[in-house]
Amino acid sequence: MFYKKLKEDKLKIENVEKELLHILLLAVFEEKTITWQVYRIIDWIFDKTKNKVEYQELLIKKLPVVNRIYRDSILQIWHYYVLSKSMNQIEKKQFFENNKQYLQNPILVTMFVEKGNHMNAHIMTYIKENFLKESNTTDWKKRIMYSRWWLPLMKIRMVDVHNYENFLQTSMFPEVLADLMS
């Protein structure tokens, strides 16, 4: 109901945005069942505010707690989603490099895929390295699409025309998944 009132402009929060953001983060850390509702409101605040940098800093400050206690949870996914959505390409790339060790969930990696030619080489390298560590195989091109890393690879193929390692436009890329792209 709160989000609906905000969205319909029936509730003004300009003077209490920062305080509301703190309260929302406290609420979500205390009660995980309201995660998507809270982060939807936080996302709305990010879309409407002029203080994005200040609010980004607050979310970044909460990252150690999110990464330690809520690792591989919907809360971590939402936290990274709102944070990455508020960043430009340069900030996203730097943030990705600084926080790689926490990005073991392919959904999180997907949030850092950028649209454009050859924009995702660092992500492709990261995916390949992680898959090779997990699978102990040398023939990664035939197996990676059947691993948990298929989602970020699909997103890369959807938004980036570069053919990384001559893989994304080869017969090794499963036909059934390639058909989804067209």
Secondary structure as GFF3:
##gff-version 3
##sequence-region A 1 182
A	DSSP	alpha_helix	2	7	.	.	.	ID=ss1
A	DSSP	alpha_helix	17	30	.	.	.	ID=ss2
A	DSSP	three_ten_helix	32	34	.	.	.	ID=ss3
A	DSSP	alpha_helix	35	48	.	.	.	ID=ss4
A	DSSP	alpha_helix	52	61	.	.	.	ID=ss5
A	DSSP	alpha_helix	63	69	.	.	.	ID=ss6
A	DSSP	alpha_helix	74	85	.	.	.	ID=ss7
A	DSSP	alpha_helix	89	98	.	.	.	ID=ss8
A	DSSP	three_ten_helix	100	102	.	.	.	ID=ss9
A	DSSP	alpha_helix	106	110	.	.	.	ID=ss10
A	DSSP	alpha_helix	121	135	.	.	.	ID=ss11
A	DSSP	alpha_helix	140	143	.	.	.	ID=ss12
A	DSSP	three_ten_helix	144	146	.	.	.	ID=ss13
A	DSSP	alpha_helix	150	159	.	.	.	ID=ss14
A	DSSP	three_ten_helix	164	166	.	.	.	ID=ss15
A	DSSP	alpha_helix	175	181	.	.	.	ID=ss16
###
